[in-house]
Every structure is written in structure tokens, then in C-alpha cells.
Amino acid sequence: MITKTFLDHPRSVDETYLEHAAFAGKFSVRLFAAGFCALVHAVIPCLFEKTASRMIAEMYAKTHNRGS
């Protein structure tokens, strides 16, 4: 049960548990930052015009086909 819960998925993307935790943690911070930029842009359209879109595209590029 421990292996399935904590280790199967990190292994599927060729990472240890700690490597995966660090990657996912950094990813979540970037998602919050992109969300914040999008929220500011919603209120003040001239700010962060393409920032959230660029950040999400960069994150997608880093995660697309991981572990394949």
C-alpha cells in the first residue's frame, strides 16, 4: 500500500519521491503565480497581458511526455 500510494507515480516519471515532491511543489507555486497574474490582468488589462499564458505554455512543455 505504501509503494502504491507514494512511489508508483514518481517512478512512472523516472523520479524519486523527493524529486517528484520538489517538482510538484515548484509547479504549484508557478500555477499560483500564473493565476495571480491572470487575476491582476482581469482587473487591469494592460498588465500581464501574456504572462499567465506564457507561464502555462512553459509548464506544459516541461510536463508533456514526462516518463514516456
mmCIF file as Biopython writes it, N, C-alpha, C and O atoms, coordinates in Angstrom:
data_model
#
loop_
_atom_site.group_PDB
_atom_site.id
_atom_site.type_symbol
_atom_site.label_atom_id
_atom_site.label_alt_id
_atom_site.label_comp_id
_atom_site.label_asym_id
_atom_site.label_entity_id
_atom_site.label_seq_id
_atom_site.pdbx_PDB_ins_code
_atom_site.Cartn_x
_atom_site.Cartn_y
_atom_site.Cartn_z
_atom_site.occupancy
_atom_site.B_iso_or_equiv
_atom_site.auth_seq_id
_atom_site.auth_asym_id
_atom_site.pdbx_PDB_model_num
ATOM 1   N N  . MET A ? 1  ? 0.820   -1.197 0.000   1.0 0.0 1  A 1 
ATOM 2   C CA . MET A ? 1  ? 0.000   0.000  0.000   1.0 0.0 1  A 1 
ATOM 3   C C  . MET A ? 1  ? 0.867   1.266  0.000   1.0 0.0 1  A 1 
ATOM 4   O O  . MET A ? 1  ? 0.548   2.226  -0.701  1.0 0.0 1  A 1 
ATOM 5   N N  . ILE A ? 2  ? 1.945   1.278  0.767   1.0 0.0 2  A 1 
ATOM 6   C CA . ILE A ? 2  ? 2.840   2.435  0.816   1.0 0.0 2  A 1 
ATOM 7   C C  . ILE A ? 2  ? 3.446   2.675  -0.564  1.0 0.0 2  A 1 
ATOM 8   O O  . ILE A ? 2  ? 3.495   3.811  -1.037  1.0 0.0 2  A 1 
ATOM 9   N N  . THR A ? 3  ? 3.901   1.616  -1.201  1.0 0.0 3  A 1 
ATOM 10  C CA . THR A ? 3  ? 4.511   1.744  -2.522  1.0 0.0 3  A 1 
ATOM 11  C C  . THR A ? 3  ? 3.515   2.327  -3.516  1.0 0.0 3  A 1 
ATOM 12  O O  . THR A ? 3  ? 3.855   3.245  -4.263  1.0 0.0 3  A 1 
ATOM 13  N N  . LYS A ? 4  ? 2.300   1.811  -3.535  1.0 0.0 4  A 1 
ATOM 14  C CA . LYS A ? 4  ? 1.284   2.300  -4.467  1.0 0.0 4  A 1 
ATOM 15  C C  . LYS A ? 4  ? 0.954   3.761  -4.186  1.0 0.0 4  A 1 
ATOM 16  O O  . LYS A ? 4  ? 0.806   4.554  -5.116  1.0 0.0 4  A 1 
ATOM 17  N N  . THR A ? 5  ? 0.840   4.113  -2.936  1.0 0.0 5  A 1 
ATOM 18  C CA . THR A ? 5  ? 0.441   5.464  -2.566  1.0 0.0 5  A 1 
ATOM 19  C C  . THR A ? 5  ? 1.530   6.495  -2.840  1.0 0.0 5  A 1 
ATOM 20  O O  . THR A ? 5  ? 1.245   7.569  -3.369  1.0 0.0 5  A 1 
ATOM 21  N N  . PHE A ? 6  ? 2.770   6.180  -2.486  1.0 0.0 6  A 1 
ATOM 22  C CA . PHE A ? 6  ? 3.830   7.177  -2.524  1.0 0.0 6  A 1 
ATOM 23  C C  . PHE A ? 6  ? 4.884   6.987  -3.615  1.0 0.0 6  A 1 
ATOM 24  O O  . PHE A ? 6  ? 5.580   7.945  -3.952  1.0 0.0 6  A 1 
ATOM 25  N N  . LEU A ? 7  ? 5.023   5.814  -4.166  1.0 0.0 7  A 1 
ATOM 26  C CA . LEU A ? 7  ? 6.159   5.564  -5.045  1.0 0.0 7  A 1 
ATOM 27  C C  . LEU A ? 7  ? 5.810   5.229  -6.491  1.0 0.0 7  A 1 
ATOM 28  O O  . LEU A ? 7  ? 6.615   5.503  -7.381  1.0 0.0 7  A 1 
ATOM 29  N N  . ASP A ? 8  ? 4.664   4.658  -6.756  1.0 0.0 8  A 1 
ATOM 30  C CA . ASP A ? 8  ? 4.339   4.228  -8.120  1.0 0.0 8  A 1 
ATOM 31  C C  . ASP A ? 8  ? 4.354   5.384  -9.118  1.0 0.0 8  A 1 
ATOM 32  O O  . ASP A ? 8  ? 4.982   5.291  -10.173 1.0 0.0 8  A 1 
ATOM 33  N N  . HIS A ? 9  ? 3.672   6.455  -8.789  1.0 0.0 9  A 1 
ATOM 34  C CA . HIS A ? 9  ? 3.616   7.567  -9.735  1.0 0.0 9  A 1 
ATOM 35  C C  . HIS A ? 9  ? 4.980   8.234  -9.934  1.0 0.0 9  A 1 
ATOM 36  O O  . HIS A ? 9  ? 5.374   8.436  -11.082 1.0 0.0 9  A 1 
ATOM 37  N N  . PRO A ? 10 ? 5.715   8.585  -8.884  1.0 0.0 10 A 1 
ATOM 38  C CA . PRO A ? 10 ? 7.051   9.154  -9.122  1.0 0.0 10 A 1 
ATOM 39  C C  . PRO A ? 10 ? 7.933   8.249  -9.987  1.0 0.0 10 A 1 
ATOM 40  O O  . PRO A ? 10 ? 8.665   8.737  -10.848 1.0 0.0 10 A 1 
ATOM 41  N N  . ARG A ? 11 ? 7.867   6.963  -9.765  1.0 0.0 11 A 1 
ATOM 42  C CA . ARG A ? 11 ? 8.653   6.031  -10.587 1.0 0.0 11 A 1 
ATOM 43  C C  . ARG A ? 11 ? 8.203   6.067  -12.045 1.0 0.0 11 A 1 
ATOM 44  O O  . ARG A ? 11 ? 9.023   5.902  -12.948 1.0 0.0 11 A 1 
ATOM 45  N N  . SER A ? 12 ? 6.929   6.277  -12.277 1.0 0.0 12 A 1 
ATOM 46  C CA . SER A ? 12 ? 6.416   6.302  -13.650 1.0 0.0 12 A 1 
ATOM 47  C C  . SER A ? 12 ? 6.956   7.484  -14.448 1.0 0.0 12 A 1 
ATOM 48  O O  . SER A ? 12 ? 6.924   7.467  -15.679 1.0 0.0 12 A 1 
ATOM 49  N N  . VAL A ? 13 ? 7.452   8.508  -13.759 1.0 0.0 13 A 1 
ATOM 50  C CA . VAL A ? 13 ? 8.069   9.657  -14.435 1.0 0.0 13 A 1 
ATOM 51  C C  . VAL A ? 13 ? 9.569   9.719  -14.136 1.0 0.0 13 A 1 
ATOM 52  O O  . VAL A ? 13 ? 10.195  10.774 -14.238 1.0 0.0 13 A 1 
ATOM 53  N N  . ASP A ? 14 ? 10.131  8.566  -13.764 1.0 0.0 14 A 1 
ATOM 54  C CA . ASP A ? 14 ? 11.569  8.421  -13.508 1.0 0.0 14 A 1 
ATOM 55  C C  . ASP A ? 14 ? 12.109  9.386  -12.455 1.0 0.0 14 A 1 
ATOM 56  O O  . ASP A ? 14 ? 13.145  10.020 -12.655 1.0 0.0 14 A 1 
ATOM 57  N N  . GLU A ? 15 ? 11.401  9.489  -11.340 1.0 0.0 15 A 1 
ATOM 58  C CA . GLU A ? 15 ? 11.828  10.336 -10.231 1.0 0.0 15 A 1 
ATOM 59  C C  . GLU A ? 15 ? 11.706  9.580  -8.922  1.0 0.0 15 A 1 
ATOM 60  O O  . GLU A ? 15 ? 10.930  8.632  -8.798  1.0 0.0 15 A 1 
ATOM 61  N N  . THR A ? 16 ? 12.486  10.019 -7.954  1.0 0.0 16 A 1 
ATOM 62  C CA . THR A ? 16 ? 12.301  9.514  -6.603  1.0 0.0 16 A 1 
ATOM 63  C C  . THR A ? 16 ? 11.127  10.269 -5.982  1.0 0.0 16 A 1 
ATOM 64  O O  . THR A ? 16 ? 10.624  11.230 -6.566  1.0 0.0 16 A 1 
ATOM 65  N N  . TYR A ? 17 ? 10.699  9.841  -4.817  1.0 0.0 17 A 1 
ATOM 66  C CA . TYR A ? 17 ? 9.604   10.535 -4.132  1.0 0.0 17 A 1 
ATOM 67  C C  . TYR A ? 17 ? 9.979   11.992 -3.873  1.0 0.0 17 A 1 
ATOM 68  O O  . TYR A ? 17 ? 9.171   12.888 -4.122  1.0 0.0 17 A 1 
ATOM 69  N N  . LEU A ? 18 ? 11.196  12.244 -3.375  1.0 0.0 18 A 1 
ATOM 70  C CA . LEU A ? 18 ? 11.605  13.612 -3.048  1.0 0.0 18 A 1 
ATOM 71  C C  . LEU A ? 18 ? 11.780  14.473 -4.299  1.0 0.0 18 A 1 
ATOM 72  O O  . LEU A ? 18 ? 11.431  15.653 -4.288  1.0 0.0 18 A 1 
ATOM 73  N N  . GLU A ? 19 ? 12.312  13.900 -5.367  1.0 0.0 19 A 1 
ATOM 74  C CA . GLU A ? 19 ? 12.425  14.650 -6.623  1.0 0.0 19 A 1 
ATOM 75  C C  . GLU A ? 19 ? 11.041  15.050 -7.133  1.0 0.0 19 A 1 
ATOM 76  O O  . GLU A ? 19 ? 10.830  16.173 -7.592  1.0 0.0 19 A 1 
ATOM 77  N N  . HIS A ? 20 ? 10.112  14.112 -7.043  1.0 0.0 20 A 1 
ATOM 78  C CA . HIS A ? 20 ? 8.754   14.393 -7.505  1.0 0.0 20 A 1 
ATOM 79  C C  . HIS A ? 20 ? 8.072   15.435 -6.620  1.0 0.0 20 A 1 
ATOM 80  O O  . HIS A ? 20 ? 7.367   16.311 -7.120  1.0 0.0 20 A 1 
ATOM 81  N N  . ALA A ? 21 ? 8.280   15.342 -5.323  1.0 0.0 21 A 1 
ATOM 82  C CA . ALA A ? 21 ? 7.690   16.317 -4.407  1.0 0.0 21 A 1 
ATOM 83  C C  . ALA A ? 21 ? 8.226   17.717 -4.701  1.0 0.0 21 A 1 
ATOM 84  O O  . ALA A ? 21 ? 7.466   18.685 -4.693  1.0 0.0 21 A 1 
ATOM 85  N N  . ALA A ? 22 ? 9.523   17.831 -4.961  1.0 0.0 22 A 1 
ATOM 86  C CA . ALA A ? 22 ? 10.119  19.131 -5.276  1.0 0.0 22 A 1 
ATOM 87  C C  . ALA A ? 22 ? 9.562   19.669 -6.598  1.0 0.0 22 A 1 
ATOM 88  O O  . ALA A ? 22 ? 9.205   20.844 -6.688  1.0 0.0 22 A 1 
ATOM 89  N N  . PHE A ? 23 ? 9.488   18.820 -7.614  1.0 0.0 23 A 1 
ATOM 90  C CA . PHE A ? 23 ? 8.960   19.244 -8.913  1.0 0.0 23 A 1 
ATOM 91  C C  . PHE A ? 23 ? 7.516   19.708 -8.770  1.0 0.0 23 A 1 
ATOM 92  O O  . PHE A ? 23 ? 7.161   20.782 -9.257  1.0 0.0 23 A 1 
ATOM 93  N N  . ALA A ? 24 ? 6.686   18.916 -8.115  1.0 0.0 24 A 1 
ATOM 94  C CA . ALA A ? 24 ? 5.273   19.251 -7.959  1.0 0.0 24 A 1 
ATOM 95  C C  . ALA A ? 24 ? 5.089   20.504 -7.110  1.0 0.0 24 A 1 
ATOM 96  O O  . ALA A ? 24 ? 4.200   21.313 -7.377  1.0 0.0 24 A 1 
ATOM 97  N N  . GLY A ? 25 ? 5.923   20.666 -6.091  1.0 0.0 25 A 1 
ATOM 98  C CA . GLY A ? 25 ? 5.846   21.869 -5.257  1.0 0.0 25 A 1 
ATOM 99  C C  . GLY A ? 25 ? 6.175   23.121 -6.043  1.0 0.0 25 A 1 
ATOM 100 O O  . GLY A ? 25 ? 5.466   24.122 -5.947  1.0 0.0 25 A 1 
ATOM 101 N N  . LYS A ? 26 ? 7.251   23.073 -6.825  1.0 0.0 26 A 1 
ATOM 102 C CA . LYS A ? 26 ? 7.622   24.225 -7.665  1.0 0.0 26 A 1 
ATOM 103 C C  . LYS A ? 26 ? 6.540   24.494 -8.713  1.0 0.0 26 A 1 
ATOM 104 O O  . LYS A ? 26 ? 6.226   25.645 -9.017  1.0 0.0 26 A 1 
ATOM 105 N N  . PHE A ? 27 ? 5.981   23.424 -9.252  1.0 0.0 27 A 1 
ATOM 106 C CA . PHE A ? 27 ? 4.929   23.554 -10.250 1.0 0.0 27 A 1 
ATOM 107 C C  . PHE A ? 27 ? 3.715   24.261 -9.643  1.0 0.0 27 A 1 
ATOM 108 O O  . PHE A ? 27 ? 3.121   25.130 -10.281 1.0 0.0 27 A 1 
ATOM 109 N N  . SER A ? 28 ? 3.350   23.898 -8.428  1.0 0.0 28 A 1 
ATOM 110 C CA . SER A ? 28 ? 2.187   24.521 -7.796  1.0 0.0 28 A 1 
ATOM 111 C C  . SER A ? 28 ? 2.420   26.002 -7.529  1.0 0.0 28 A 1 
ATOM 112 O O  . SER A ? 28 ? 1.497   26.806 -7.659  1.0 0.0 28 A 1 
ATOM 113 N N  . VAL A ? 29 ? 3.644   26.374 -7.157  1.0 0.0 29 A 1 
ATOM 114 C CA . VAL A ? 29 ? 3.966   27.790 -6.947  1.0 0.0 29 A 1 
ATOM 115 C C  . VAL A ? 29 ? 3.815   28.549 -8.263  1.0 0.0 29 A 1 
ATOM 116 O O  . VAL A ? 29 ? 3.261   29.648 -8.291  1.0 0.0 29 A 1 
ATOM 117 N N  . ARG A ? 30 ? 4.312   27.956 -9.357  1.0 0.0 30 A 1 
ATOM 118 C CA . ARG A ? 30 ? 4.174   28.602 -10.673 1.0 0.0 30 A 1 
ATOM 119 C C  . ARG A ? 30 ? 2.700   28.737 -11.075 1.0 0.0 30 A 1 
ATOM 120 O O  . ARG A ? 30 ? 2.311   29.747 -11.661 1.0 0.0 30 A 1 
ATOM 121 N N  . LEU A ? 31 ? 1.885   27.734 -10.768 1.0 0.0 31 A 1 
ATOM 122 C CA . LEU A ? 31 ? 0.453   27.818 -11.082 1.0 0.0 31 A 1 
ATOM 123 C C  . LEU A ? 31 ? -0.220  28.945 -10.299 1.0 0.0 31 A 1 
ATOM 124 O O  . LEU A ? 31 ? -1.034  29.685 -10.852 1.0 0.0 31 A 1 
ATOM 125 N N  . PHE A ? 32 ? 0.116   29.077 -9.021  1.0 0.0 32 A 1 
ATOM 126 C CA . PHE A ? 32 ? -0.433  30.173 -8.225  1.0 0.0 32 A 1 
ATOM 127 C C  . PHE A ? 32 ? 0.007   31.518 -8.786  1.0 0.0 32 A 1 
ATOM 128 O O  . PHE A ? 32 ? -0.789  32.455 -8.846  1.0 0.0 32 A 1 
ATOM 129 N N  . ALA A ? 33 ? 1.277   31.620 -9.202  1.0 0.0 33 A 1 
ATOM 130 C CA . ALA A ? 33 ? 1.785   32.866 -9.774  1.0 0.0 33 A 1 
ATOM 131 C C  . ALA A ? 33 ? 1.051   33.193 -11.079 1.0 0.0 33 A 1 
ATOM 132 O O  . ALA A ? 33 ? 0.668   34.340 -11.307 1.0 0.0 33 A 1 
ATOM 133 N N  . ALA A ? 34 ? 0.858   32.189 -11.928 1.0 0.0 34 A 1 
ATOM 134 C CA . ALA A ? 34 ? 0.134   32.409 -13.178 1.0 0.0 34 A 1 
ATOM 135 C C  . ALA A ? 34 ? -1.307  32.840 -12.892 1.0 0.0 34 A 1 
ATOM 136 O O  . ALA A ? 34 ? -1.839  33.729 -13.558 1.0 0.0 34 A 1 
ATOM 137 N N  . GLY A ? 35 ? -1.924  32.215 -11.914 1.0 0.0 35 A 1 
ATOM 138 C CA . GLY A ? 35 ? -3.286  32.594 -11.529 1.0 0.0 35 A 1 
ATOM 139 C C  . GLY A ? 35 ? -3.361  34.018 -11.016 1.0 0.0 35 A 1 
ATOM 140 O O  . GLY A ? 35 ? -4.304  34.747 -11.324 1.0 0.0 35 A 1 
ATOM 141 N N  . PHE A ? 36 ? -2.363  34.418 -10.228 1.0 0.0 36 A 1 
ATOM 142 C CA . PHE A ? 36 ? -2.316  35.780 -9.720  1.0 0.0 36 A 1 
ATOM 143 C C  . PHE A ? 36 ? -2.176  36.774 -10.871 1.0 0.0 36 A 1 
ATOM 144 O O  . PHE A ? 36 ? -2.860  37.797 -10.901 1.0 0.0 36 A 1 
ATOM 145 N N  . CYS A ? 37 ? -1.284  36.468 -11.820 1.0 0.0 37 A 1 
ATOM 146 C CA . CYS A ? 37 ? -1.101  37.348 -12.978 1.0 0.0 37 A 1 
ATOM 147 C C  . CYS A ? 37 ? -2.393  37.460 -13.778 1.0 0.0 37 A 1 
ATOM 148 O O  . CYS A ? 37 ? -2.747  38.547 -14.232 1.0 0.0 37 A 1 
ATOM 149 N N  . ALA A ? 38 ? -3.092  36.357 -13.951 1.0 0.0 38 A 1 
ATOM 150 C CA . ALA A ? 38 ? -4.361  36.380 -14.678 1.0 0.0 38 A 1 
ATOM 151 C C  . ALA A ? 38 ? -5.404  37.211 -13.933 1.0 0.0 38 A 1 
ATOM 152 O O  . ALA A ? 38 ? -6.188  37.927 -14.556 1.0 0.0 38 A 1 
ATOM 153 N N  . LEU A ? 39 ? -5.416  37.118 -12.614 1.0 0.0 39 A 1 
ATOM 154 C CA . LEU A ? 39 ? -6.366  37.895 -11.811 1.0 0.0 39 A 1 
ATOM 155 C C  . LEU A ? 39 ? -6.073  39.391 -11.920 1.0 0.0 39 A 1 
ATOM 156 O O  . LEU A ? 39 ? -6.991  40.194 -12.086 1.0 0.0 39 A 1 
ATOM 157 N N  . VAL A ? 40 ? -4.803  39.765 -11.827 1.0 0.0 40 A 1 
ATOM 158 C CA . VAL A ? 40 ? -4.433  41.173 -11.987 1.0 0.0 40 A 1 
ATOM 159 C C  . VAL A ? 40 ? -4.820  41.649 -13.380 1.0 0.0 40 A 1 
ATOM 160 O O  . VAL A ? 40 ? -5.354  42.747 -13.537 1.0 0.0 40 A 1 
ATOM 161 N N  . HIS A ? 41 ? -4.552  40.828 -14.389 1.0 0.0 41 A 1 
ATOM 162 C CA . HIS A ? 41 ? -4.898  41.182 -15.765 1.0 0.0 41 A 1 
ATOM 163 C C  . HIS A ? 41 ? -6.411  41.369 -15.927 1.0 0.0 41 A 1 
ATOM 164 O O  . HIS A ? 41 ? -6.854  42.231 -16.687 1.0 0.0 41 A 1 
ATOM 165 N N  . ALA A ? 42 ? -7.185  40.578 -15.226 1.0 0.0 42 A 1 
ATOM 166 C CA . ALA A ? 42 ? -8.643  40.706 -15.319 1.0 0.0 42 A 1 
ATOM 167 C C  . ALA A ? 42 ? -9.112  42.072 -14.827 1.0 0.0 42 A 1 
ATOM 168 O O  . ALA A ? 42 ? -10.080 42.625 -15.349 1.0 0.0 42 A 1 
ATOM 169 N N  . VAL A ? 43 ? -8.429  42.612 -13.827 1.0 0.0 43 A 1 
ATOM 170 C CA . VAL A ? 43 ? -8.818  43.897 -13.248 1.0 0.0 43 A 1 
ATOM 171 C C  . VAL A ? 43 ? -8.164  45.066 -13.995 1.0 0.0 43 A 1 
ATOM 172 O O  . VAL A ? 43 ? -8.797  46.096 -14.229 1.0 0.0 43 A 1 
ATOM 173 N N  . ILE A ? 44 ? -6.893  44.893 -14.366 1.0 0.0 44 A 1 
ATOM 174 C CA . ILE A ? 44 ? -6.140  45.940 -15.065 1.0 0.0 44 A 1 
ATOM 175 C C  . ILE A ? 44 ? -5.580  45.319 -16.355 1.0 0.0 44 A 1 
ATOM 176 O O  . ILE A ? 44 ? -4.458  44.811 -16.360 1.0 0.0 44 A 1 
ATOM 177 N N  . PRO A ? 45 ? -6.344  45.357 -17.428 1.0 0.0 45 A 1 
ATOM 178 C CA . PRO A ? 45 ? -5.996  44.628 -18.653 1.0 0.0 45 A 1 
ATOM 179 C C  . PRO A ? 45 ? -4.634  44.950 -19.274 1.0 0.0 45 A 1 
ATOM 180 O O  . PRO A ? 45 ? -4.085  44.120 -19.998 1.0 0.0 45 A 1 
ATOM 181 N N  . CYS A ? 46 ? -4.081  46.129 -19.008 1.0 0.0 46 A 1 
ATOM 182 C CA . CYS A ? 46 ? -2.786  46.460 -19.616 1.0 0.0 46 A 1 
ATOM 183 C C  . CYS A ? 46 ? -1.619  45.790 -18.892 1.0 0.0 46 A 1 
ATOM 184 O O  . CYS A ? 46 ? -0.488  45.848 -19.375 1.0 0.0 46 A 1 
ATOM 185 N N  . LEU A ? 47 ? -1.866  45.160 -17.752 1.0 0.0 47 A 1 
ATOM 186 C CA . LEU A ? 47 ? -0.815  44.467 -17.006 1.0 0.0 47 A 1 
ATOM 187 C C  . LEU A ? 47 ? -0.869  42.969 -17.280 1.0 0.0 47 A 1 
ATOM 188 O O  . LEU A ? 47 ? -1.946  42.389 -17.417 1.0 0.0 47 A 1 
ATOM 189 N N  . PHE A ? 48 ? 0.297   42.356 -17.356 1.0 0.0 48 A 1 
ATOM 190 C CA . PHE A ? 48 ? 0.421   40.902 -17.517 1.0 0.0 48 A 1 
ATOM 191 C C  . PHE A ? 48 ? -0.393  40.377 -18.695 1.0 0.0 48 A 1 
ATOM 192 O O  . PHE A ? 48 ? -1.077  39.360 -18.577 1.0 0.0 48 A 1 
ATOM 193 N N  . GLU A ? 49 ? -0.320  41.069 -19.828 1.0 0.0 49 A 1 
ATOM 194 C CA . GLU A ? 49 ? -1.147  40.722 -20.985 1.0 0.0 49 A 1 
ATOM 195 C C  . GLU A ? 49 ? -0.947  39.282 -21.454 1.0 0.0 49 A 1 
ATOM 196 O O  . GLU A ? 49 ? -1.914  38.617 -21.829 1.0 0.0 49 A 1 
ATOM 197 N N  . LYS A ? 50 ? 0.285   38.794 -21.439 1.0 0.0 50 A 1 
ATOM 198 C CA . LYS A ? 50 ? 0.554   37.437 -21.920 1.0 0.0 50 A 1 
ATOM 199 C C  . LYS A ? 50 ? 1.287   36.580 -20.894 1.0 0.0 50 A 1 
ATOM 200 O O  . LYS A ? 50 ? 1.688   35.457 -21.198 1.0 0.0 50 A 1 
ATOM 201 N N  . THR A ? 51 ? 1.461   37.091 -19.709 1.0 0.0 51 A 1 
ATOM 202 C CA . THR A ? 51 ? 2.277   36.414 -18.705 1.0 0.0 51 A 1 
ATOM 203 C C  . THR A ? 51 ? 1.716   35.059 -18.307 1.0 0.0 51 A 1 
ATOM 204 O O  . THR A ? 51 ? 2.441   34.065 -18.336 1.0 0.0 51 A 1 
ATOM 205 N N  . ALA A ? 52 ? 0.448   34.997 -17.939 1.0 0.0 52 A 1 
ATOM 206 C CA . ALA A ? 52 ? -0.146  33.734 -17.491 1.0 0.0 52 A 1 
ATOM 207 C C  . ALA A ? 52 ? -0.118  32.702 -18.620 1.0 0.0 52 A 1 
ATOM 208 O O  . ALA A ? 52 ? 0.204   31.537 -18.383 1.0 0.0 52 A 1 
ATOM 209 N N  . SER A ? 53 ? -0.450  33.115 -19.834 1.0 0.0 53 A 1 
ATOM 210 C CA . SER A ? 53 ? -0.435  32.192 -20.973 1.0 0.0 53 A 1 
ATOM 211 C C  . SER A ? 53 ? 0.972   31.649 -21.219 1.0 0.0 53 A 1 
ATOM 212 O O  . SER A ? 53 ? 1.148   30.456 -21.468 1.0 0.0 53 A 1 
ATOM 213 N N  . ARG A ? 54 ? 1.970   32.530 -21.148 1.0 0.0 54 A 1 
ATOM 214 C CA . ARG A ? 54 ? 3.354   32.100 -21.361 1.0 0.0 54 A 1 
ATOM 215 C C  . ARG A ? 54 ? 3.799   31.133 -20.282 1.0 0.0 54 A 1 
ATOM 216 O O  . ARG A ? 54 ? 4.440   30.124 -20.576 1.0 0.0 54 A 1 
ATOM 217 N N  . MET A ? 55 ? 3.462   31.434 -19.032 1.0 0.0 55 A 1 
ATOM 218 C CA . MET A ? 55 ? 3.852   30.563 -17.921 1.0 0.0 55 A 1 
ATOM 219 C C  . MET A ? 55 ? 3.228   29.176 -18.074 1.0 0.0 55 A 1 
ATOM 220 O O  . MET A ? 55 ? 3.898   28.165 -17.863 1.0 0.0 55 A 1 
ATOM 221 N N  . ILE A ? 56 ? 1.967   29.130 -18.434 1.0 0.0 56 A 1 
ATOM 222 C CA . ILE A ? 56 ? 1.279   27.849 -18.586 1.0 0.0 56 A 1 
ATOM 223 C C  . ILE A ? 56 ? 1.864   27.065 -19.759 1.0 0.0 56 A 1 
ATOM 224 O O  . ILE A ? 56 ? 2.032   25.849 -19.667 1.0 0.0 56 A 1 
ATOM 225 N N  . ALA A ? 57 ? 2.178   27.753 -20.864 1.0 0.0 57 A 1 
ATOM 226 C CA . ALA A ? 57 ? 2.798   27.074 -22.010 1.0 0.0 57 A 1 
ATOM 227 C C  . ALA A ? 57 ? 4.154   26.493 -21.620 1.0 0.0 57 A 1 
ATOM 228 O O  . ALA A ? 57 ? 4.492   25.383 -22.034 1.0 0.0 57 A 1 
ATOM 229 N N  . GLU A ? 58 ? 4.935   27.230 -20.830 1.0 0.0 58 A 1 
ATOM 230 C CA . GLU A ? 58 ? 6.238   26.731 -20.373 1.0 0.0 58 A 1 
ATOM 231 C C  . GLU A ? 58 ? 6.073   25.514 -19.464 1.0 0.0 58 A 1 
ATOM 232 O O  . GLU A ? 58 ? 6.828   24.548 -19.571 1.0 0.0 58 A 1 
ATOM 233 N N  . MET A ? 59 ? 5.083   25.563 -18.570 1.0 0.0 59 A 1 
ATOM 234 C CA . MET A ? 59 ? 4.844   24.434 -17.674 1.0 0.0 59 A 1 
ATOM 235 C C  . MET A ? 59 ? 4.388   23.206 -18.456 1.0 0.0 59 A 1 
ATOM 236 O O  . MET A ? 59 ? 4.801   22.085 -18.161 1.0 0.0 59 A 1 
ATOM 237 N N  . TYR A ? 60 ? 3.540   23.421 -19.446 1.0 0.0 60 A 1 
ATOM 238 C CA . TYR A ? 60 ? 3.089   22.303 -20.276 1.0 0.0 60 A 1 
ATOM 239 C C  . TYR A ? 60 ? 4.273   21.659 -20.989 1.0 0.0 60 A 1 
ATOM 240 O O  . TYR A ? 60 ? 4.379   20.434 -21.051 1.0 0.0 60 A 1 
ATOM 241 N N  . ALA A ? 61 ? 5.158   22.488 -21.522 1.0 0.0 61 A 1 
ATOM 242 C CA . ALA A ? 61 ? 6.326   21.966 -22.237 1.0 0.0 61 A 1 
ATOM 243 C C  . ALA A ? 61 ? 7.207   21.116 -21.314 1.0 0.0 61 A 1 
ATOM 244 O O  . ALA A ? 61 ? 7.806   20.134 -21.753 1.0 0.0 61 A 1 
ATOM 245 N N  . LYS A ? 62 ? 7.282   21.497 -20.039 1.0 0.0 62 A 1 
ATOM 246 C CA . LYS A ? 62 ? 8.105   20.737 -19.089 1.0 0.0 62 A 1 
ATOM 247 C C  . LYS A ? 62 ? 7.458   19.419 -18.680 1.0 0.0 62 A 1 
ATOM 248 O O  . LYS A ? 62 ? 8.152   18.472 -18.310 1.0 0.0 62 A 1 
ATOM 249 N N  . THR A ? 63 ? 6.134   19.356 -18.746 1.0 0.0 63 A 1 
ATOM 250 C CA . THR A ? 63 ? 5.453   18.145 -18.282 1.0 0.0 63 A 1 
ATOM 251 C C  . THR A ? 63 ? 4.986   17.226 -19.413 1.0 0.0 63 A 1 
ATOM 252 O O  . THR A ? 63 ? 4.724   16.046 -19.180 1.0 0.0 63 A 1 
ATOM 253 N N  . HIS A ? 64 ? 4.882   17.748 -20.616 1.0 0.0 64 A 1 
ATOM 254 C CA . HIS A ? 64 ? 4.402   16.949 -21.749 1.0 0.0 64 A 1 
ATOM 255 C C  . HIS A ? 64 ? 5.348   15.795 -22.021 1.0 0.0 64 A 1 
ATOM 256 O O  . HIS A ? 64 ? 6.552   15.989 -22.185 1.0 0.0 64 A 1 
ATOM 257 N N  . ASN A ? 65 ? 4.804   14.617 -22.067 1.0 0.0 65 A 1 
ATOM 258 C CA . ASN A ? 65 ? 5.557   13.381 -22.339 1.0 0.0 65 A 1 
ATOM 259 C C  . ASN A ? 65 ? 6.565   13.007 -21.260 1.0 0.0 65 A 1 
ATOM 260 O O  . ASN A ? 65 ? 7.518   12.283 -21.549 1.0 0.0 65 A 1 
ATOM 261 N N  . ARG A ? 66 ? 6.389   13.474 -20.028 1.0 0.0 66 A 1 
ATOM 262 C CA . ARG A ? 66 ? 7.262   13.041 -18.947 1.0 0.0 66 A 1 
ATOM 263 C C  . ARG A ? 66 ? 7.038   11.565 -18.706 1.0 0.0 66 A 1 
ATOM 264 O O  . ARG A ? 66 ? 5.899   11.098 -18.697 1.0 0.0 66 A 1 
ATOM 265 N N  . GLY A ? 67 ? 8.090   10.848 -18.515 1.0 0.0 67 A 1 
ATOM 266 C CA . GLY A ? 67 ? 8.001   9.427  -18.200 1.0 0.0 67 A 1 
ATOM 267 C C  . GLY A ? 67 ? 7.691   8.542  -19.386 1.0 0.0 67 A 1 
ATOM 268 O O  . GLY A ? 67 ? 7.474   7.341  -19.229 1.0 0.0 67 A 1 
ATOM 269 N N  . SER A ? 68 ? 7.667   9.125  -20.570 1.0 0.0 68 A 1 
ATOM 270 C CA . SER A ? 68 ? 7.373   8.329  -21.769 1.0 0.0 68 A 1 
ATOM 271 C C  . SER A ? 68 ? 8.630   7.698  -22.313 1.0 0.0 68 A 1 
ATOM 272 O O  . SER A ? 68 ? 8.581   6.992  -23.320 1.0 0.0 68 A 1 
#
